[in-house]
Amino acid sequence: MASISERGGLLYFDFRYNGVRCREYTKLSDVPAHRRKMEAVLKRIEAEITLGTFDYAKYFPNSQMAVRLRESNGAALATDGPLFAEFAEQWKREKSVEWRKSYLAAVNSIFETHLIPYFGPHPMRGINREMVLTFRANLANPQLKGDFASKPLAPATVNRIMGILRQIFDEGVQRLGITNPCLSIKRLKLKKVDIEPFTLEEVRQILATIRADYRHYLTVRFFTGMRSGEAHGLKRKHLDFPRRQILIRETFSQGRTEYTKTDGSQREIDMSHTVFDALKAQLPEKGSPEDYVFSTRGGGPIDNKNFNDRVWLPLLRHLGFKARRPYQMRHTCATLWLAAGENPEWIARQLGHSTTEMLFRVYSRFVPNLTRRDGSAFERLLAAEGVASSAIPNQPIKESAHG
């Protein structure tokens, strides 16, 4: 039965043609006027299908289904198993029990915006490597398909989309015995983005200038390395003052408090004297264990966008500092710990890293002595062994008679 359906607030046609279920998505919002207009079009489509005069490309010229029909000269298209849209939706339903709500929202967006419109009407068995490569190229450069209204997606975003696609086909290999068309397709290379931590003097200026109701919050952010969501989801019950530890157990993101980003993010952060004093001053003597440590006047957690737009960026402009994300407070904390000579393994645990690999890769250039890239260790070795620069001959060494 043909119908007009909705996904993500946008309407799409749902009908069968040549034995294949076809879904054609539009950019029309789900309002009565748009539904009436699409229902009239759908009636014409059904009538033409019945009469055998339906021209798919006439109605949907940019559709992948129209391309397939053109390539097959209008011959019937055998499904030979489930369509991508049906299989992918089932995969998502089954996997969603493993995901955080924020991650499910991200997957839904990828499905609605990219995967279903492109691969939806194709049988799983009919999707090949060439189609996948073309899809990836269109994501990175929409002008390849004549879509000048879209912007190229960043390599990291393309990799995330391709990662979801690969997982769907991994499941298809197990259930349908198909070949995964994503195999051996490499991830796009990511440009290295330099971190921009603040100096200790800049931190002092920020804490001295920030309005009083945010001073304790910024103090804790700068000297614990907590992520924004971790700081915003922090509750009174997560503070162990006798042991001087902050328990990272929840995070606040996209309007809800939930489990942390990964299991590795569950950790205990040691309170320095500065952080201990800031947290004691932040909280009243009595309160509910469920109270947020840093909250709005209404008692809810801090909204990241509101903080960024109304507090953080205006503060940096006032101080004449370069604009940068609040996440740089986490980088600042890491570089200050390293500069102070703290144990790298301890720092990695405080930040929620499973190993020190990321620590050395991301932060080592800010602490030359940590990696001995300034040559000072070799200089001290030479000095300790009594090898002075005057003892090194200026003339080239002549070869002996023995070679």
NORURHU-V234100 format. One record per pair of residues at least 12 apart in sequence whose C-alpha atoms are under 8 Angstrom apart, sorted by the first residue. I is the first residue (numbers start at 1). GAP is how many residues later the second one is. D is the distance in Angstrom with one decimal. If there is no record, write none. Layout:
i->[I;I]
gap->[GAP;GAP]
d->[D;D]
This chain:
i->[1;1;2;2;2;2;2;3;3;3;4;4;4;6;7;8;9;9;10;10;10;10;10;10;11;11;11;11;11;11;11;12;12;12;13;13;13;17;18;18;19;19;19;19;20;20;20;20;21;22;22;23;23;24;24;24;25;56;64;64;64;65;65;79;79;80;80;81;81;81;82;82;83;83;83;83;83;84;84;84;84;84;84;84;85;85;85;85;85;86;87;88;91;91;100;100;102;102;107;110;115;118;124;125;127;128;129;129;132;132;133;136;136;139;139;139;140;140;140;140;140;141;155;155;155;156;156;158;159;159;165;166;166;166;169;169;195;195;195;196;196;196;196;197;197;197;197;197;198;198;198;199;200;203;205;206;206;206;207;209;210;216;216;216;216;217;217;219;219;219;220;220;220;221;221;222;222;222;222;223;223;223;224;224;224;224;224;224;224;225;225;225;225;225;225;225;225;226;226;227;227;228;228;228;229;229;229;230;230;230;230;230;231;231;232;232;232;232;232;232;232;232;232;233;233;233;233;233;233;234;234;234;234;234;234;234;235;235;235;235;235;236;236;236;236;236;236;236;237;237;237;241;244;244;244;244;245;245;245;245;246;246;246;246;247;247;247;247;248;248;248;248;248;248;249;249;252;255;264;264;264;265;265;265;266;267;267;267;268;269;270;282;308;308;312;334;334;334;335;335;335;338;338;339;339;344;344]
gap->[14;15;12;13;14;40;44;12;36;39;31;34;35;24;105;104;20;21;15;16;17;18;19;20;14;15;16;17;18;19;24;12;13;14;12;25;29;32;58;59;57;58;59;60;57;58;59;101;100;43;99;97;98;36;39;93;92;13;54;55;57;56;57;43;44;43;45;42;43;44;41;42;37;38;39;40;41;32;35;36;37;38;39;40;31;34;35;36;37;34;37;80;77;80;158;159;151;152;57;51;50;17;48;53;54;53;52;53;49;50;52;22;26;13;14;19;12;13;14;15;18;12;33;34;35;32;34;30;28;29;17;14;16;17;12;13;133;136;167;128;132;135;136;131;132;134;135;138;130;131;134;133;136;19;114;109;110;113;12;106;105;62;63;65;66;61;77;55;56;59;55;58;59;108;109;107;108;110;111;49;52;110;45;46;47;51;106;109;126;104;105;106;107;108;109;125;126;104;125;100;103;76;98;99;22;23;24;18;20;21;22;30;20;63;19;20;60;61;62;63;69;70;71;17;18;19;24;59;68;14;15;16;17;58;59;60;54;55;56;57;58;51;52;53;54;55;56;57;52;53;54;35;26;27;28;32;23;24;25;26;22;23;24;25;19;20;21;22;12;17;18;19;20;21;17;18;49;48;88;89;90;86;87;88;86;82;83;85;82;81;80;12;17;18;14;13;17;29;28;31;32;29;32;27;28;12;15]
d->[6.7;7.8;5.6;4.3;7.0;7.6;7.9;6.6;7.8;7.8;7.1;7.2;6.8;6.8;7.1;6.8;5.8;5.8;7.7;6.7;5.9;5.5;4.6;5.6;6.5;5.8;7.0;5.8;6.1;5.8;7.7;5.4;4.2;5.5;6.4;7.8;7.4;7.3;5.2;6.4;7.2;7.1;7.3;7.8;6.8;7.4;6.5;7.7;6.7;7.9;5.5;7.2;6.3;7.7;7.5;7.2;6.5;7.9;6.6;7.8;7.9;6.6;7.5;7.8;5.4;6.8;7.0;6.4;7.0;7.1;5.7;6.2;6.7;6.0;5.4;4.0;5.5;7.7;6.1;5.0;6.5;5.8;5.6;5.0;5.8;7.1;4.2;6.5;7.9;7.7;7.7;6.2;6.8;7.7;7.4;7.2;7.3;6.9;7.7;6.4;7.6;7.6;7.7;6.3;7.1;5.2;4.5;6.4;6.9;6.9;7.9;7.1;7.5;6.2;5.9;6.6;4.9;5.2;7.0;7.2;6.9;7.5;5.7;6.9;6.1;7.6;6.6;7.7;5.9;6.5;7.8;7.6;5.7;7.9;7.5;7.5;7.2;7.1;7.8;7.6;6.3;7.5;7.9;5.4;6.8;5.5;4.4;7.4;7.5;7.5;5.5;7.4;7.6;7.7;8.0;7.7;8.0;7.8;7.0;7.8;6.8;5.1;6.9;7.7;6.4;8.0;6.6;7.8;6.7;6.9;5.5;7.1;7.7;6.2;6.9;5.0;6.4;6.6;5.5;7.9;6.8;5.4;6.9;7.9;7.5;7.7;7.5;6.4;7.6;6.8;4.1;7.1;7.7;5.3;6.7;7.5;6.1;6.1;7.1;6.6;6.6;7.2;7.5;6.8;4.8;4.7;5.7;6.8;6.4;4.5;6.5;7.5;7.4;7.6;6.8;5.7;7.6;7.9;6.4;7.7;5.6;5.6;7.7;5.7;4.5;4.5;6.2;6.8;6.7;7.3;8.0;6.9;7.2;5.8;5.8;7.4;6.8;5.7;5.4;4.2;5.1;7.9;7.2;5.0;6.2;5.7;6.2;5.7;4.5;6.4;8.0;7.7;6.0;5.2;7.9;7.0;6.0;5.4;4.6;5.5;5.5;5.0;6.4;6.9;7.7;6.1;4.7;6.5;7.8;7.2;5.4;5.3;6.1;7.5;5.5;7.3;7.6;7.8;5.8;6.8;6.5;7.9;4.7;7.4;7.1;7.3;7.2;6.4;6.9;5.2;7.4;7.9;7.8;7.2;7.3;7.1;7.9;7.5;6.4;6.6;7.4;6.7;7.7;7.8;5.8;6.5;7.5]
